[in-house]
Amino acid sequence: LARGEIQCVGATTLDEYRNHIEKDGALERRFQKIIVDPTTSEETLQILQNIKDRYEEHHNVRYTDEALKSCVTLTERYVSDRNFPDKAIDALDEAGSRVHISNITIPKIIETMEQELEEVEQLKNDAVKDQKYELAASYRDKQRQLLVALEAEEKRWEKEIKEKPEIVDDQKVAEVVAMISGVPVQRIAQAEGQRLLEMRDVLKSQVIGQDEALDKIVKAIQRNRVGLKDPNKPIGTFMFLGPTGVGKTHLAKKLAEFLFDSTDNLIRVDMSEYMEKFTVSRLVGAPPGYVGYEEGGQLTEKVRHKPYSVVLLDEIEKAHPDVFNLLLQVLDEGHITDSLGRKIDFKNTILIMTSNIGTRQLKDFGRGVGFSTSSDLSDAEHARSVIKKALSKAFAPEFLNRVDDLVMFDQLSRESIYKIIDLELEGFYKRVEEIGFTIEISDDAKEFIASKGYDVQYGARPLKRAIQKYLEDEMAEMIILTSVSEGDSIKVEFDKEKQKIVMNVTKAEKSLKKEN
């Protein structure tokens, strides 16, 4: 190299160059460094149009123009840890391969001939074992004839396939990108208009009494999905505010379920674990020289492995103020750099922060307490003003200014509690059916449990405890003490005189006799 006797062109990544070549000054001096940037979307599309013939011939398919565009647009949006043109070419190749393999169906005639060939082979071997050589020779001749016929049939089939190549459309590309990125196909390619319109109703059936909060969430997601949202920011960043037990965390879970078809895509971080200054670095990873440096951060690693998720930062007001400074970059630019220097992409996450801030002041001053009614609007307004004041004291203006929406959750009304008890009882009904009984609960019994399971301070959380105390415990005791057998039906009623829940069992045998 020094004498100029050989010409050498090398290709490597920036990291590898820094680690192996840059350290050796003599070697580095003899190379001219040329940085090759990733291609743009337009250049990548042109590359795909130029190379598609080679892939069409190899996979025996035909790519539509929409498929080529989808290779570029979908990988640009959903495959953030790789560069153009590599990721788009991969999507093109895998889509062609997927279509080709899925459409290979061997004709019945070839299967029959292969089976016949195996049978003749077996007969020939049996004849040789029995020393019937003339018979074996006849089977050998038949075997040769079958092989010639099979080869001819296979050539004819291959020719037929070549004449009718399969079409690779944008839907097939979407399936491949879904497989690479882990995002459900319908979220990428489905005409989502109908699904987005249904979103409000679906969530309202699962999260009771918080219609205003739901409307804000749905509108933000609709803005994003139709392409009006800034692509360099998260899908949405929200701060859920309100008393405990009114559905803030529950809404985040249901949102993840609706958008990603699973709660596995909910990344929950309990911010009470980050109250001290020295714990803040755990979010993005320990700095060099500290224990756990190469392990990465607790938040960044989860988002790196699941870039399409709902990130729930629970009880955000309990975190150290340095955490808010760390999150500024996520809220503004849609990414954060971890301790290993990797850029973690938050552009496809929904960031939800929950807080009970201001609720203690409300409790102490005694306003906004009790079931809300139409005449209690002033109490709701008062509660919101108290929460906003507490919020402005606890968080810096530049942090609050970067949050898309401050979503207020109100106290639950009596009607909401009755709807929630029906949702909570669904799980109880299923468990009862699994052990072989049928159960019916009267409205009076539900009303009694709802009244016992609502607490001003704790919202609807005590409902589960009330169901456990007045239904599950009573039923367990009854099953153990009495001869209740599978198929029996249990009716749960409320005795107004004794002010207690009463359970009556109807035997399955008696009901059969009555029918007879």
C-alpha positions in Angstrom: 0.0 0.0 0.0 2.8 2.4 0.9 4.6 1.9 -2.4 1.4 2.0 -4.4 1.9 -1.5 -5.9 -1.7 -2.6 -5.1 -5.0 -0.9 -5.2 -7.4 -1.8 -2.4 -11.0 -0.9 -1.8 -12.5 -1.8 1.6 -16.0 -1.5 3.0 -16.8 -1.4 6.7 -19.1 0.3 9.2 -18.2 3.5 11.1 -18.0 1.5 14.4 -15.7 -1.2 13.0 -13.5 1.5 11.4 -13.2 3.3 14.6 -12.4 0.2 16.6 -9.9 -1.5 14.2 -8.5 0.9 11.6 -8.6 4.4 13.1 -6.5 3.2 16.1 -3.7 2.2 13.7 -2.5 5.6 12.4 -0.1 4.1 9.7 -2.9 2.0 8.2 -5.5 4.8 8.4 -3.1 7.2 6.6 -2.9 4.9 3.5 -6.7 4.9 3.0 -8.9 7.7 1.7 -12.1 7.6 3.8 -15.3 8.0 1.8 -18.6 8.2 3.8 -21.5 6.4 2.0 -24.8 7.8 3.2 -28.0 5.8 3.1 -30.0 6.4 0.0 -33.1 8.7 0.0 -36.7 7.3 -0.5 -36.7 8.4 -4.2 -33.3 6.8 -4.8 -34.3 3.6 -3.1 -37.4 3.3 -5.2 -35.3 3.8 -8.3 -32.9 1.0 -7.1 -35.8 -1.4 -6.6 -37.2 -0.6 -10.1 -33.8 -1.4 -11.6 -33.2 -4.7 -9.7 -36.8 -6.1 -9.6 -36.3 -8.1 -12.8 -33.6 -10.2 -11.2 -35.9 -11.0 -8.2 -38.9 -11.6 -10.4 -37.0 -14.2 -12.4 -35.5 -15.8 -9.3 -38.8 -16.1 -7.4 -41.0 -16.4 -10.5 -43.3 -13.5 -9.5 -44.3 -10.1 -10.7 -44.1 -7.0 -8.5 -46.7 -4.3 -8.8 -45.7 -0.6 -8.7 -47.6 -0.3 -5.4 -45.6 -3.2 -3.9 -42.3 -1.4 -4.7 -43.6 1.9 -3.2 -44.7 -0.1 -0.1 -41.3 -1.7 0.3 -39.9 1.9 0.6 -42.6 3.6 2.6 -43.4 0.8 5.1 -39.7 0.0 5.9 -38.9 3.7 6.3 -41.7 4.0 8.8 -41.5 0.7 10.7 -37.9 -0.6 10.4 -36.0 2.1 12.2 -32.9 0.2 13.1 -31.7 -0.5 9.6 -30.8 1.8 6.6 -31.9 2.2 2.9 -31.5 0.5 0.5 -30.8 -2.6 2.5 -34.1 -2.9 4.4 -36.2 -2.1 1.3 -34.4 -4.7 -0.8 -34.9 -7.3 2.0 -38.6 -6.6 2.1 -38.7 -7.0 -1.8 -36.8 -10.3 -1.6 -38.8 -11.7 1.3 -42.2 -10.7 -0.2 -41.3 -12.5 -3.5 -40.0 -15.6 -1.6 -43.1 -15.7 0.6 -45.5 -15.5 -2.3 -43.5 -18.1 -4.3 -43.4 -20.7 -1.5 -47.0 -20.2 -0.4 -48.3 -20.9 -4.0 -46.3 -24.0 -4.7 -48.9 -26.8 -4.9 -47.6 -30.0 -6.5 -50.1 -31.4 -9.1 -51.9 -34.6 -8.1 -50.6 -36.4 -11.2 -47.0 -35.9 -10.1 -47.8 -37.0 -6.5 -49.4 -40.2 -7.9 -46.4 -40.9 -10.2 -44.0 -40.4 -7.3 -46.0 -42.8 -5.1 -46.2 -45.4 -8.0 -42.4 -45.1 -8.4 -41.8 -45.9 -4.7 -44.1 -48.9 -5.0 -42.3 -50.2 -8.1 -38.9 -49.7 -6.3 -40.2 -51.7 -3.3 -41.5 -54.5 -5.6 -38.2 -54.6 -7.5 -36.2 -55.0 -4.2 -38.6 -57.7 -3.0 -38.1 -59.6 -6.3 -34.3 -59.4 -5.9 -34.5 -60.7 -2.3 -36.6 -63.7 -3.6 -34.1 -64.2 -6.4 -36.7 -63.6 -9.1 -34.4 -61.7 -11.4 -36.6 -61.7 -14.5 -39.4 -60.2 -12.5 -37.0 -57.7 -11.0 -35.7 -56.7 -14.5 -39.3 -56.0 -15.6 -39.8 -53.8 -12.6 -36.5 -52.0 -13.4 -37.7 -51.3 -16.9 -41.1 -50.0 -15.6 -39.2 -47.9 -13.1 -37.2 -46.3 -15.9 -40.3 -45.6 -17.9 -41.9 -43.9 -14.9 -38.8 -41.8 -14.2 -38.9 -40.5 -17.8 -42.6 -39.8 -17.6 -42.2 -38.1 -14.2 -39.3 -35.8 -15.5 -41.5 -34.9 -18.5 -44.4 -34.0 -16.3 -42.2 -32.0 -13.9 -40.8 -30.0 -16.9 -44.3 -29.4 -18.2 -45.4 -28.2 -14.7 -42.3 -25.9 -14.3 -43.0 -24.4 -17.8 -46.6 -23.8 -16.8 -45.5 -22.1 -13.6 -43.1 -19.9 -15.5 -45.9 -18.8 -17.9 -48.2 -17.8 -14.9 -46.1 -15.9 -12.4 -47.7 -14.9 -9.1 -48.4 -11.2 -8.4 -46.8 -9.6 -5.3 -48.9 -6.6 -4.2 -48.6 -4.1 -1.4 -50.6 -6.4 1.0 -47.9 -9.1 0.7 -45.2 -6.5 1.3 -47.2 -5.3 4.4 -47.2 -8.9 5.7 -43.4 -9.2 5.4 -42.8 -5.8 7.1 -45.2 -6.9 9.9 -43.1 -10.1 10.3 -39.9 -8.1 10.4 -41.1 -5.3 12.7 -43.7 -7.2 14.9 -46.6 -4.8 14.1 -49.9 -6.6 13.3 -50.6 -6.5 9.5 -53.9 -4.7 9.8 -52.3 -1.8 11.6 -50.2 -1.2 8.5 -52.2 -2.1 5.5 -55.9 -2.4 6.5 -58.1 0.4 5.3 -58.3 1.7 8.9 -61.1 4.2 8.5 -63.7 1.8 9.9 -61.4 0.6 12.7 -60.6 4.1 13.7 -64.3 5.1 13.7 -65.1 2.1 16.0 -62.2 2.9 18.3 -64.2 5.4 20.4 -67.1 3.0 20.9 -64.8 0.0 21.7 -62.8 1.9 24.3 -66.0 3.5 25.8 -67.4 0.0 26.4 -64.3 -0.9 28.4 -63.4 2.4 30.1 -66.5 3.8 31.9 -67.3 7.4 32.8 -64.3 9.1 31.1 -65.8 10.1 27.7 -63.9 13.4 27.5 -60.5 11.8 28.2 -61.3 9.1 25.6 -62.3 11.7 22.9 -58.9 13.4 23.3 -57.0 10.1 23.0 -59.0 9.0 19.9 -58.6 12.3 18.1 -54.8 12.3 18.6 -54.5 8.8 17.3 -56.8 9.6 14.3 -54.6 12.6 13.5 -51.5 10.4 13.5 -53.0 7.6 11.4 -54.2 9.9 8.6 -50.7 11.5 8.4 -51.4 14.9 9.9 -49.1 14.3 12.9 -45.4 15.3 12.9 -43.6 12.0 11.9 -40.6 12.9 14.0 -42.5 12.8 17.3 -44.3 10.0 19.2 -47.8 9.1 18.0 -49.1 10.9 21.1 -47.8 12.0 24.5 -50.5 12.4 27.2 -50.6 13.1 30.9 -53.5 11.5 32.7 -54.5 13.4 35.8 -57.2 12.7 38.4 -58.0 10.8 41.6 -56.9 7.2 42.1 -59.1 4.4 40.9 -60.9 6.2 38.1 -59.3 4.3 35.1 -56.1 6.1 34.2 -53.9 3.0 34.1 -56.8 0.8 32.9 -57.3 3.1 29.8 -53.5 2.7 28.9 -53.9 -1.1 29.0 -57.1 -1.1 26.9 -55.4 1.3 24.4 -52.5 -1.1 24.0 -54.9 -4.0 23.6 -56.9 -2.1 20.9 -53.9 -0.8 18.9 -51.6 -3.8 19.1 -54.1 -6.7 19.8 -52.2 -7.6 22.9 -51.2 -6.1 26.3 -47.7 -7.5 25.6 -47.0 -4.2 23.8 -47.6 -2.2 27.0 -44.3 -1.1 28.6 -45.1 -0.1 32.2 -42.4 1.8 34.2 -43.2 2.5 37.8 -41.7 6.0 38.4 -41.7 5.6 42.2 -38.5 3.5 41.5 -36.8 6.6 40.2 -37.2 8.9 43.2 -33.5 9.3 43.9 -31.0 11.1 41.7 -28.7 8.1 41.3 -31.6 5.9 40.0 -32.3 8.2 37.0 -29.4 6.7 34.9 -31.2 3.3 35.1 -33.7 4.5 32.5 -31.0 4.9 29.8 -28.3 2.7 31.2 -25.3 3.1 33.6 -22.5 5.4 32.4 -19.1 3.9 31.4 -17.1 2.4 34.3 -20.2 1.7 36.4 -21.7 -1.7 37.1 -24.2 -2.8 34.4 -22.8 -0.5 31.8 -23.3 -2.9 28.9 -26.8 -4.0 30.0 -28.5 -0.9 28.6 -31.4 1.0 30.2 -34.6 -0.3 31.7 -36.7 1.9 29.5 -34.5 2.1 26.4 -34.0 -1.6 26.1 -37.7 -2.4 26.3 -38.5 0.2 23.6 -35.6 -1.0 21.4 -37.0 -4.5 21.4 -40.7 -3.3 21.1 -40.6 -0.1 19.2 -44.3 -0.2 18.6 -45.9 0.0 22.0 -47.8 2.1 24.6 -45.2 3.3 27.2 -46.9 3.9 30.5 -44.9 6.0 33.0 -47.0 5.4 36.1 -47.1 8.0 39.0 -44.8 10.4 37.1 -44.9 13.0 39.9 -42.9 10.6 42.2 -39.9 10.6 39.8 -36.8 12.7 40.4 -36.8 16.1 38.5 -33.8 14.9 36.4 -36.2 12.3 34.8 -38.3 15.1 33.3 -35.1 16.6 31.7 -34.3 13.2 30.3 -37.8 12.9 28.8 -37.7 16.3 27.1 -35.8 14.8 24.1 -38.3 12.0 23.7 -41.3 14.4 23.8 -39.6 16.9 21.3 -37.5 14.8 18.9 -39.1 11.3 19.3 -35.8 9.6 20.2 -33.3 9.2 23.1 -29.6 8.1 23.2 -28.8 5.3 25.6 -25.5 4.9 27.6 -24.1 2.8 24.7 -24.6 5.6 22.2 -27.5 3.9 20.4 -30.4 6.1 19.2 -33.6 4.6 20.5 -36.6 5.5 18.4 -39.9 6.5 20.2 -41.6 7.7 17.0 -44.0 4.7 17.0 -44.9 4.7 20.7 -47.7 6.3 22.6 -46.3 7.9 25.7 -48.7 8.0 28.7 -47.8 9.5 32.0 -50.3 9.1 34.9 -50.4 11.3 38.0 -52.5 11.7 41.2 -51.1 15.2 41.8 -53.6 17.6 43.4 -55.9 14.9 44.7 -54.5 15.1 48.3 -55.4 18.9 48.4 -58.9 18.0 47.1 -59.3 15.4 49.8 -58.1 17.7 52.6 -60.3 20.6 51.5 -63.3 18.4 51.0 -64.5 19.6 47.6 -65.3 17.3 44.7 -66.1 14.5 47.1 -68.9 12.0 46.6 -70.8 10.8 43.6 -70.9 13.5 40.9 -74.3 14.6 39.6 -75.4 17.1 37.0 -75.6 19.8 39.7 -72.0 19.2 40.8 -70.3 20.8 37.8 -68.8 23.5 39.9 -67.1 20.8 42.0 -65.6 19.2 38.9 -64.4 22.6 37.7 -62.9 23.3 41.1 -61.1 19.9 41.1 -59.6 20.6 37.7 -58.3 24.1 38.8 -56.7 22.6 41.9 -55.0 19.8 39.9 -53.7 22.4 37.3 -52.3 24.6 40.0 -50.5 21.6 41.7 -49.3 20.5 38.2 -47.7 23.9 37.4 -45.9 23.8 40.7 -44.6 20.3 40.3 -43.5 20.3 36.6 -41.4 22.8 34.6 -43.2 24.8 31.9 -40.9 23.4 29.1 -41.9 19.9 30.1 -45.7 20.5 30.3 -45.5 22.5 27.0 -44.1 19.4 25.1 -47.0 17.1 26.3 -49.7 16.8 23.6 -52.6 16.9 26.0 -53.3 17.1 29.7 -56.2 14.6 30.1 -58.4 15.2 33.2 -60.2 12.1 34.7 -63.3 13.0 36.8 -64.8 11.3 39.8 -66.9 8.3 38.8 -70.7 8.8 38.9 -73.1 6.3 40.5 -74.2 5.2 36.9 -70.5 4.6 36.0 -70.1 2.3 39.1 -73.0 0.1 38.0 -71.5 -0.2 34.5 -68.1 -1.0 36.0 -69.5 -3.8 38.2 -71.0 -5.5 35.1 -67.5 -5.4 33.5 -65.8 -6.7 36.7 -68.4 -9.5 37.1 -67.7 -10.8 33.6 -64.5 -12.4 34.9 -66.4 -13.8 37.9 -69.1 -15.4 35.6 -66.4 -17.1 33.5 -64.7 -18.6 36.6 -68.0 -19.9 37.9 -68.8 -21.5 34.6 -65.4 -23.1 34.5 -66.1 -25.0 37.7 -69.4 -26.2 36.3 -72.1 -23.9 37.8 -74.4 -21.2 36.4 -75.0 -18.0 38.3 -77.5 -15.2 38.3 -77.1 -12.0 40.3 -80.1 -9.7 40.9 -79.9 -6.0 40.4 -80.4 -5.4 44.1 -77.4 -7.5 44.9 -75.4 -5.6 42.3 -76.5 -2.3 43.8 -75.4 -3.4 47.3 -72.0 -4.6 46.1 -71.5 -1.4 44.1 -72.3 0.7 47.2 -69.9 -1.3 49.3 -67.2 -1.3 46.6 -67.0 2.4 46.0 -64.9 4.7 48.1 -64.4 8.5 47.4 -60.7 8.2 48.2 -60.0 5.1 46.2 -62.4 5.3 43.3 -63.5 1.9 41.8 -60.6 -0.1 43.0 -62.4 -1.5 46.1 -65.0 -3.1 43.8 -62.8 -6.1 43.3 -62.4 -6.4 47.0 -66.2 -6.1 47.5 -66.8 -8.8 44.8 -64.3 -11.0 46.6 -65.8 -10.5 50.0 -69.6 -10.7 49.2 -69.6 -13.1 46.3 -66.4 -15.2 46.0 -65.9 -15.8 49.8 -69.6 -16.6 50.3 -69.8 -18.9 47.3 -66.6 -20.8 48.3 -68.0 -21.4 51.8 -71.4 -22.5 50.4 -69.7 -25.0 48.0 -67.6 -26.5 50.8 -70.4 -26.7 53.4 -73.3 -27.8 51.2 -73.7 -30.6 48.6 -73.5 -28.4 45.5 -72.7 -30.4 42.4 -71.8 -29.5 38.8 -74.7 -28.3 36.7 -76.5 -26.6 39.6 -77.6 -23.0 39.2 -77.0 -20.4 41.9 -79.1 -17.3 42.3 -77.6 -14.4 44.3 -80.1 -12.0 45.9 -80.1 -9.2 48.4 -82.0 -9.5 51.6 -83.2 -6.0 52.5 -84.3 -6.8 56.0 -81.0 -8.5 57.1 -79.0 -6.2 54.8 -76.9 -9.1 53.4 -76.3 -11.2 50.3 -78.3 -14.5 50.1 -77.4 -17.4 47.8 -80.0 -20.0 46.7 -79.1 -23.2 44.9 -81.4 -24.9 42.3 -80.4 -28.5 41.8 -79.9 -29.7 38.2 -81.8 -33.0 38.9 -84.9 -31.2 40.2 -85.1 -29.1 37.1 -84.9 -32.2 35.0 -87.7 -33.9 36.9 -90.0 -30.9 36.4 -89.3 -31.0 32.6 -90.3 -34.7 32.6 
